[in-house]
């Protein structure tokens, strides 16, 4: 009798957790989270300009 509630709550927790993981993995450039990509644009352009001079 109480098993239906436990299964539905457990399924809800699992699906919400997977949704949160998907949101965090969706955009690696948003600078929110520990797995983000930090890209210094000014330094990259400076290196490109330096290499093109040779």
mmCIF file of the N, C-alpha and C atoms, coordinates in Angstrom:
data_MODEL
# 
_entry.id   MODEL 
# 
loop_
_atom_site.group_PDB 
_atom_site.id 
_atom_site.type_symbol 
_atom_site.label_atom_id 
_atom_site.label_alt_id 
_atom_site.label_comp_id 
_atom_site.label_asym_id 
_atom_site.label_entity_id 
_atom_site.label_seq_id 
_atom_site.pdbx_PDB_ins_code 
_atom_site.Cartn_x 
_atom_site.Cartn_y 
_atom_site.Cartn_z 
_atom_site.occupancy 
_atom_site.B_iso_or_equiv 
_atom_site.pdbx_formal_charge 
_atom_site.auth_seq_id 
_atom_site.auth_comp_id 
_atom_site.auth_asym_id 
_atom_site.auth_atom_id 
_atom_site.pdbx_PDB_model_num 
ATOM 1   N N  . UNK A 1 1  ? 0.811  -1.181 0.000   1.00 0.00 ? 1  UNK A N  1 
ATOM 2   C CA . UNK A 1 1  ? 0.000  0.000  0.000   1.00 0.00 ? 1  UNK A CA 1 
ATOM 3   C C  . UNK A 1 1  ? 0.866  1.261  0.000   1.00 0.00 ? 1  UNK A C  1 
ATOM 4   N N  . UNK A 1 2  ? 1.901  1.318  0.803   1.00 0.00 ? 2  UNK A N  1 
ATOM 5   C CA . UNK A 1 2  ? 2.792  2.470  0.838   1.00 0.00 ? 2  UNK A CA 1 
ATOM 6   C C  . UNK A 1 2  ? 3.878  2.391  -0.213  1.00 0.00 ? 2  UNK A C  1 
ATOM 7   N N  . UNK A 1 3  ? 3.985  1.220  -0.860  1.00 0.00 ? 3  UNK A N  1 
ATOM 8   C CA . UNK A 1 3  ? 5.035  1.025  -1.871  1.00 0.00 ? 3  UNK A CA 1 
ATOM 9   C C  . UNK A 1 3  ? 4.820  1.912  -3.086  1.00 0.00 ? 3  UNK A C  1 
ATOM 10  N N  . UNK A 1 4  ? 3.575  2.204  -3.434  1.00 0.00 ? 4  UNK A N  1 
ATOM 11  C CA . UNK A 1 4  ? 3.302  3.067  -4.584  1.00 0.00 ? 4  UNK A CA 1 
ATOM 12  C C  . UNK A 1 4  ? 3.861  4.466  -4.352  1.00 0.00 ? 4  UNK A C  1 
ATOM 13  N N  . UNK A 1 5  ? 3.721  4.967  -3.126  1.00 0.00 ? 5  UNK A N  1 
ATOM 14  C CA . UNK A 1 5  ? 4.233  6.298  -2.804  1.00 0.00 ? 5  UNK A CA 1 
ATOM 15  C C  . UNK A 1 5  ? 5.757  6.334  -2.815  1.00 0.00 ? 5  UNK A C  1 
ATOM 16  N N  . UNK A 1 6  ? 6.361  5.291  -2.288  1.00 0.00 ? 6  UNK A N  1 
ATOM 17  C CA . UNK A 1 6  ? 7.825  5.223  -2.252  1.00 0.00 ? 6  UNK A CA 1 
ATOM 18  C C  . UNK A 1 6  ? 8.391  5.170  -3.667  1.00 0.00 ? 6  UNK A C  1 
ATOM 19  N N  . UNK A 1 7  ? 7.795  4.356  -4.522  1.00 0.00 ? 7  UNK A N  1 
ATOM 20  C CA . UNK A 1 7  ? 8.273  4.237  -5.896  1.00 0.00 ? 7  UNK A CA 1 
ATOM 21  C C  . UNK A 1 7  ? 8.082  5.550  -6.649  1.00 0.00 ? 7  UNK A C  1 
ATOM 22  N N  . UNK A 1 8  ? 6.946  6.209  -6.473  1.00 0.00 ? 8  UNK A N  1 
ATOM 23  C CA . UNK A 1 8  ? 6.718  7.463  -7.184  1.00 0.00 ? 8  UNK A CA 1 
ATOM 24  C C  . UNK A 1 8  ? 7.645  8.567  -6.689  1.00 0.00 ? 8  UNK A C  1 
ATOM 25  N N  . UNK A 1 9  ? 7.908  8.636  -5.406  1.00 0.00 ? 9  UNK A N  1 
ATOM 26  C CA . UNK A 1 9  ? 8.832  9.641  -4.867  1.00 0.00 ? 9  UNK A CA 1 
ATOM 27  C C  . UNK A 1 9  ? 10.252 9.349  -5.327  1.00 0.00 ? 9  UNK A C  1 
ATOM 28  N N  . UNK A 1 10 ? 10.646 8.092  -5.306  1.00 0.00 ? 10 UNK A N  1 
ATOM 29  C CA . UNK A 1 10 ? 11.985 7.711  -5.760  1.00 0.00 ? 10 UNK A CA 1 
ATOM 30  C C  . UNK A 1 10 ? 12.166 8.018  -7.239  1.00 0.00 ? 10 UNK A C  1 
ATOM 31  N N  . UNK A 1 11 ? 11.186 7.730  -8.046  1.00 0.00 ? 11 UNK A N  1 
ATOM 32  C CA . UNK A 1 11 ? 11.255 8.016  -9.481  1.00 0.00 ? 11 UNK A CA 1 
ATOM 33  C C  . UNK A 1 11 ? 11.332 9.526  -9.728  1.00 0.00 ? 11 UNK A C  1 
ATOM 34  N N  . UNK A 1 12 ? 10.587 10.295 -8.962  1.00 0.00 ? 12 UNK A N  1 
ATOM 35  C CA . UNK A 1 12 ? 10.631 11.757 -9.094  1.00 0.00 ? 12 UNK A CA 1 
ATOM 36  C C  . UNK A 1 12 ? 12.006 12.293 -8.739  1.00 0.00 ? 12 UNK A C  1 
ATOM 37  N N  . UNK A 1 13 ? 12.594 11.805 -7.668  1.00 0.00 ? 13 UNK A N  1 
ATOM 38  C CA . UNK A 1 13 ? 13.938 12.249 -7.265  1.00 0.00 ? 13 UNK A CA 1 
ATOM 39  C C  . UNK A 1 13 ? 14.960 11.908 -8.337  1.00 0.00 ? 13 UNK A C  1 
ATOM 40  N N  . UNK A 1 14 ? 14.875 10.719 -8.902  1.00 0.00 ? 14 UNK A N  1 
ATOM 41  C CA . UNK A 1 14 ? 15.821 10.305 -9.943  1.00 0.00 ? 14 UNK A CA 1 
ATOM 42  C C  . UNK A 1 14 ? 15.677 11.179 -11.184 1.00 0.00 ? 14 UNK A C  1 
ATOM 43  N N  . UNK A 1 15 ? 14.451 11.426 -11.621 1.00 0.00 ? 15 UNK A N  1 
ATOM 44  C CA . UNK A 1 15 ? 14.242 12.229 -12.828 1.00 0.00 ? 15 UNK A CA 1 
ATOM 45  C C  . UNK A 1 15 ? 14.660 13.692 -12.636 1.00 0.00 ? 15 UNK A C  1 
ATOM 46  N N  . UNK A 1 16 ? 14.395 14.246 -11.478 1.00 0.00 ? 16 UNK A N  1 
ATOM 47  C CA . UNK A 1 16 ? 14.821 15.627 -11.203 1.00 0.00 ? 16 UNK A CA 1 
ATOM 48  C C  . UNK A 1 16 ? 16.341 15.704 -11.145 1.00 0.00 ? 16 UNK A C  1 
ATOM 49  N N  . UNK A 1 17 ? 16.986 14.709 -10.563 1.00 0.00 ? 17 UNK A N  1 
ATOM 50  C CA . UNK A 1 17 ? 18.449 14.681 -10.519 1.00 0.00 ? 17 UNK A CA 1 
ATOM 51  C C  . UNK A 1 17 ? 19.045 14.601 -11.918 1.00 0.00 ? 17 UNK A C  1 
ATOM 52  N N  . UNK A 1 18 ? 18.477 13.771 -12.768 1.00 0.00 ? 18 UNK A N  1 
ATOM 53  C CA . UNK A 1 18 ? 18.969 13.665 -14.145 1.00 0.00 ? 18 UNK A CA 1 
ATOM 54  C C  . UNK A 1 18 ? 18.748 14.966 -14.917 1.00 0.00 ? 18 UNK A C  1 
ATOM 55  N N  . UNK A 1 19 ? 17.641 15.638 -14.670 1.00 0.00 ? 19 UNK A N  1 
ATOM 56  C CA . UNK A 1 19 ? 17.375 16.936 -15.305 1.00 0.00 ? 19 UNK A CA 1 
ATOM 57  C C  . UNK A 1 19 ? 18.408 17.971 -14.880 1.00 0.00 ? 19 UNK A C  1 
ATOM 58  N N  . UNK A 1 20 ? 18.755 17.984 -13.599 1.00 0.00 ? 20 UNK A N  1 
ATOM 59  C CA . UNK A 1 20 ? 19.767 18.921 -13.107 1.00 0.00 ? 20 UNK A CA 1 
ATOM 60  C C  . UNK A 1 20 ? 21.137 18.636 -13.704 1.00 0.00 ? 20 UNK A C  1 
ATOM 61  N N  . UNK A 1 21 ? 21.490 17.380 -13.824 1.00 0.00 ? 21 UNK A N  1 
ATOM 62  C CA . UNK A 1 21 ? 22.763 17.008 -14.439 1.00 0.00 ? 21 UNK A CA 1 
ATOM 63  C C  . UNK A 1 21 ? 22.788 17.444 -15.899 1.00 0.00 ? 21 UNK A C  1 
ATOM 64  N N  . UNK A 1 22 ? 21.701 17.239 -16.609 1.00 0.00 ? 22 UNK A N  1 
ATOM 65  C CA . UNK A 1 22 ? 21.631 17.652 -18.008 1.00 0.00 ? 22 UNK A CA 1 
ATOM 66  C C  . UNK A 1 22 ? 21.789 19.161 -18.142 1.00 0.00 ? 22 UNK A C  1 
ATOM 67  N N  . UNK A 1 23 ? 21.161 19.924 -17.281 1.00 0.00 ? 23 UNK A N  1 
ATOM 68  C CA . UNK A 1 23 ? 21.275 21.389 -17.322 1.00 0.00 ? 23 UNK A CA 1 
ATOM 69  C C  . UNK A 1 23 ? 22.708 21.835 -17.095 1.00 0.00 ? 23 UNK A C  1 
ATOM 70  N N  . UNK A 1 24 ? 23.417 21.183 -16.177 1.00 0.00 ? 24 UNK A N  1 
ATOM 71  C CA . UNK A 1 24 ? 24.797 21.566 -15.889 1.00 0.00 ? 24 UNK A CA 1 
ATOM 72  C C  . UNK A 1 24 ? 25.748 21.188 -17.018 1.00 0.00 ? 24 UNK A C  1 
ATOM 73  N N  . UNK A 1 25 ? 25.459 20.109 -17.711 1.00 0.00 ? 25 UNK A N  1 
ATOM 74  C CA . UNK A 1 25 ? 26.331 19.672 -18.797 1.00 0.00 ? 25 UNK A CA 1 
ATOM 75  C C  . UNK A 1 25 ? 26.018 20.350 -20.120 1.00 0.00 ? 25 UNK A C  1 
ATOM 76  N N  . UNK A 1 26 ? 24.885 21.003 -20.213 1.00 0.00 ? 26 UNK A N  1 
ATOM 77  C CA . UNK A 1 26 ? 24.425 21.557 -21.476 1.00 0.00 ? 26 UNK A CA 1 
ATOM 78  C C  . UNK A 1 26 ? 25.295 22.709 -21.964 1.00 0.00 ? 26 UNK A C  1 
ATOM 79  N N  . UNK A 1 27 ? 25.710 23.604 -21.088 1.00 0.00 ? 27 UNK A N  1 
ATOM 80  C CA . UNK A 1 27 ? 26.474 24.773 -21.486 1.00 0.00 ? 27 UNK A CA 1 
ATOM 81  C C  . UNK A 1 27 ? 27.777 24.825 -20.696 1.00 0.00 ? 27 UNK A C  1 
ATOM 82  N N  . UNK A 1 28 ? 28.912 24.425 -21.300 1.00 0.00 ? 28 UNK A N  1 
ATOM 83  C CA . UNK A 1 28 ? 30.176 24.438 -20.566 1.00 0.00 ? 28 UNK A CA 1 
ATOM 84  C C  . UNK A 1 28 ? 30.789 25.823 -20.447 1.00 0.00 ? 28 UNK A C  1 
ATOM 85  N N  . UNK A 1 29 ? 30.218 26.842 -21.081 1.00 0.00 ? 29 UNK A N  1 
ATOM 86  C CA . UNK A 1 29 ? 30.779 28.182 -21.050 1.00 0.00 ? 29 UNK A CA 1 
ATOM 87  C C  . UNK A 1 29 ? 30.005 29.145 -20.152 1.00 0.00 ? 29 UNK A C  1 
ATOM 88  N N  . UNK A 1 30 ? 29.074 28.667 -19.334 1.00 0.00 ? 30 UNK A N  1 
ATOM 89  C CA . UNK A 1 30 ? 28.263 29.571 -18.523 1.00 0.00 ? 30 UNK A CA 1 
ATOM 90  C C  . UNK A 1 30 ? 28.943 29.994 -17.233 1.00 0.00 ? 30 UNK A C  1 
ATOM 91  N N  . UNK A 1 31 ? 30.105 29.424 -16.923 1.00 0.00 ? 31 UNK A N  1 
ATOM 92  C CA . UNK A 1 31 ? 30.884 29.741 -15.722 1.00 0.00 ? 31 UNK A CA 1 
ATOM 93  C C  . UNK A 1 31 ? 30.122 29.461 -14.427 1.00 0.00 ? 31 UNK A C  1 
ATOM 94  N N  . UNK A 1 32 ? 29.219 28.507 -14.470 1.00 0.00 ? 32 UNK A N  1 
ATOM 95  C CA . UNK A 1 32 ? 28.515 28.055 -13.272 1.00 0.00 ? 32 UNK A CA 1 
ATOM 96  C C  . UNK A 1 32 ? 28.791 26.561 -13.134 1.00 0.00 ? 32 UNK A C  1 
ATOM 97  N N  . UNK A 1 33 ? 29.583 26.184 -12.152 1.00 0.00 ? 33 UNK A N  1 
ATOM 98  C CA . UNK A 1 33 ? 29.918 24.781 -11.958 1.00 0.00 ? 33 UNK A CA 1 
ATOM 99  C C  . UNK A 1 33 ? 31.412 24.563 -12.041 1.00 0.00 ? 33 UNK A C  1 
ATOM 100 N N  . UNK A 1 34 ? 31.828 23.361 -11.656 1.00 0.00 ? 34 UNK A N  1 
ATOM 101 C CA . UNK A 1 34 ? 33.258 23.092 -11.610 1.00 0.00 ? 34 UNK A CA 1 
ATOM 102 C C  . UNK A 1 34 ? 33.822 22.508 -12.903 1.00 0.00 ? 34 UNK A C  1 
ATOM 103 N N  . UNK A 1 35 ? 32.989 22.126 -13.849 1.00 0.00 ? 35 UNK A N  1 
ATOM 104 C CA . UNK A 1 35 ? 33.481 21.519 -15.086 1.00 0.00 ? 35 UNK A CA 1 
ATOM 105 C C  . UNK A 1 35 ? 33.437 22.489 -16.268 1.00 0.00 ? 35 UNK A C  1 
ATOM 106 N N  . UNK A 1 36 ? 33.400 23.784 -16.003 1.00 0.00 ? 36 UNK A N  1 
ATOM 107 C CA . UNK A 1 36 ? 33.288 24.765 -17.070 1.00 0.00 ? 36 UNK A CA 1 
ATOM 108 C C  . UNK A 1 36 ? 34.630 25.021 -17.752 1.00 0.00 ? 36 UNK A C  1 
ATOM 109 N N  . UNK A 1 37 ? 34.536 25.522 -18.951 1.00 0.00 ? 37 UNK A N  1 
ATOM 110 C CA . UNK A 1 37 ? 35.703 25.853 -19.747 1.00 0.00 ? 37 UNK A CA 1 
ATOM 111 C C  . UNK A 1 37 ? 35.984 27.341 -19.560 1.00 0.00 ? 37 UNK A C  1 
ATOM 112 N N  . UNK A 1 38 ? 37.204 27.648 -19.124 1.00 0.00 ? 38 UNK A N  1 
ATOM 113 C CA . UNK A 1 38 ? 37.609 29.029 -18.948 1.00 0.00 ? 38 UNK A CA 1 
ATOM 114 C C  . UNK A 1 38 ? 38.470 29.410 -20.143 1.00 0.00 ? 38 UNK A C  1 
ATOM 115 N N  . UNK A 1 39 ? 37.994 30.348 -20.949 1.00 0.00 ? 39 UNK A N  1 
ATOM 116 C CA . UNK A 1 39 ? 38.647 30.701 -22.193 1.00 0.00 ? 39 UNK A CA 1 
ATOM 117 C C  . UNK A 1 39 ? 38.986 32.188 -22.151 1.00 0.00 ? 39 UNK A C  1 
ATOM 118 N N  . UNK A 1 40 ? 40.292 32.504 -22.098 1.00 0.00 ? 40 UNK A N  1 
ATOM 119 C CA . UNK A 1 40 ? 40.739 33.882 -22.077 1.00 0.00 ? 40 UNK A CA 1 
ATOM 120 C C  . UNK A 1 40 ? 40.888 34.351 -23.522 1.00 0.00 ? 40 UNK A C  1 
ATOM 121 N N  . UNK A 1 41 ? 39.939 35.115 -24.005 1.00 0.00 ? 41 UNK A N  1 
ATOM 122 C CA . UNK A 1 41 ? 39.882 35.509 -25.410 1.00 0.00 ? 41 UNK A CA 1 
ATOM 123 C C  . UNK A 1 41 ? 41.035 36.450 -25.766 1.00 0.00 ? 41 UNK A C  1 
ATOM 124 N N  . UNK A 1 42 ? 41.332 37.396 -24.889 1.00 0.00 ? 42 UNK A N  1 
ATOM 125 C CA . UNK A 1 42 ? 42.397 38.354 -25.183 1.00 0.00 ? 42 UNK A CA 1 
ATOM 126 C C  . UNK A 1 42 ? 43.740 37.664 -25.357 1.00 0.00 ? 42 UNK A C  1 
ATOM 127 N N  . UNK A 1 43 ? 44.033 36.705 -24.490 1.00 0.00 ? 43 UNK A N  1 
ATOM 128 C CA . UNK A 1 43 ? 45.300 35.971 -24.575 1.00 0.00 ? 43 UNK A CA 1 
ATOM 129 C C  . UNK A 1 43 ? 45.344 35.123 -25.850 1.00 0.00 ? 43 UNK A C  1 
ATOM 130 N N  . UNK A 1 44 ? 44.220 34.531 -26.227 1.00 0.00 ? 44 UNK A N  1 
ATOM 131 C CA . UNK A 1 44 ? 44.163 33.719 -27.439 1.00 0.00 ? 44 UNK A CA 1 
ATOM 132 C C  . UNK A 1 44 ? 44.405 34.574 -28.681 1.00 0.00 ? 44 UNK A C  1 
ATOM 133 N N  . UNK A 1 45 ? 43.781 35.743 -28.751 1.00 0.00 ? 45 UNK A N  1 
ATOM 134 C CA . UNK A 1 45 ? 43.969 36.637 -29.897 1.00 0.00 ? 45 UNK A CA 1 
ATOM 135 C C  . UNK A 1 45 ? 45.405 37.134 -29.941 1.00 0.00 ? 45 UNK A C  1 
ATOM 136 N N  . UNK A 1 46 ? 45.983 37.407 -28.787 1.00 0.00 ? 46 UNK A N  1 
ATOM 137 C CA . UNK A 1 46 ? 47.381 37.846 -28.741 1.00 0.00 ? 46 UNK A CA 1 
ATOM 138 C C  . UNK A 1 46 ? 48.312 36.770 -29.283 1.00 0.00 ? 46 UNK A C  1 
ATOM 139 N N  . UNK A 1 47 ? 48.061 35.524 -28.936 1.00 0.00 ? 47 UNK A N  1 
ATOM 140 C CA . UNK A 1 47 ? 48.885 34.422 -29.460 1.00 0.00 ? 47 UNK A CA 1 
ATOM 141 C C  . UNK A 1 47 ? 48.688 34.256 -30.964 1.00 0.00 ? 47 UNK A C  1 
ATOM 142 N N  . UNK A 1 48 ? 47.467 34.411 -31.434 1.00 0.00 ? 48 UNK A N  1 
ATOM 143 C CA . UNK A 1 48 ? 47.226 34.316 -32.884 1.00 0.00 ? 48 UNK A CA 1 
ATOM 144 C C  . UNK A 1 48 ? 47.967 35.424 -33.626 1.00 0.00 ? 48 UNK A C  1 
ATOM 145 N N  . UNK A 1 49 ? 47.918 36.632 -33.115 1.00 0.00 ? 49 UNK A N  1 
ATOM 146 C CA . UNK A 1 49 ? 48.611 37.737 -33.756 1.00 0.00 ? 49 UNK A CA 1 
ATOM 147 C C  . UNK A 1 49 ? 50.129 37.545 -33.721 1.00 0.00 ? 49 UNK A C  1 
ATOM 148 N N  . UNK A 1 50 ? 50.622 36.993 -32.627 1.00 0.00 ? 50 UNK A N  1 
ATOM 149 C CA . UNK A 1 50 ? 52.055 36.754 -32.493 1.00 0.00 ? 50 UNK A CA 1 
ATOM 150 C C  . UNK A 1 50 ? 52.523 35.709 -33.501 1.00 0.00 ? 50 UNK A C  1 
ATOM 151 N N  . UNK A 1 51 ? 51.747 34.635 -33.677 1.00 0.00 ? 51 UNK A N  1 
ATOM 152 C CA . UNK A 1 51 ? 52.121 33.566 -34.616 1.00 0.00 ? 51 UNK A CA 1 
ATOM 153 C C  . UNK A 1 51 ? 51.989 34.014 -36.065 1.00 0.00 ? 51 UNK A C  1 
ATOM 154 N N  . UNK A 1 52 ? 51.055 34.911 -36.345 1.00 0.00 ? 52 UNK A N  1 
ATOM 155 C CA . UNK A 1 52 ? 50.875 35.342 -37.730 1.00 0.00 ? 52 UNK A CA 1 
ATOM 156 C C  . UNK A 1 52 ? 51.995 36.289 -38.168 1.00 0.00 ? 52 UNK A C  1 
ATOM 157 N N  . UNK A 1 53 ? 52.741 36.848 -37.223 1.00 0.00 ? 53 UNK A N  1 
ATOM 158 C CA . UNK A 1 53 ? 53.857 37.732 -37.564 1.00 0.00 ? 53 UNK A CA 1 
ATOM 159 C C  . UNK A 1 53 ? 55.053 36.967 -38.094 1.00 0.00 ? 53 UNK A C  1 
ATOM 160 N N  . UNK A 1 54 ? 55.103 35.668 -37.876 1.00 0.00 ? 54 UNK A N  1 
ATOM 161 C CA . UNK A 1 54 ? 56.256 34.874 -38.336 1.00 0.00 ? 54 UNK A CA 1 
ATOM 162 C C  . UNK A 1 54 ? 56.039 34.348 -39.710 1.00 0.00 ? 54 UNK A C  1 
# 
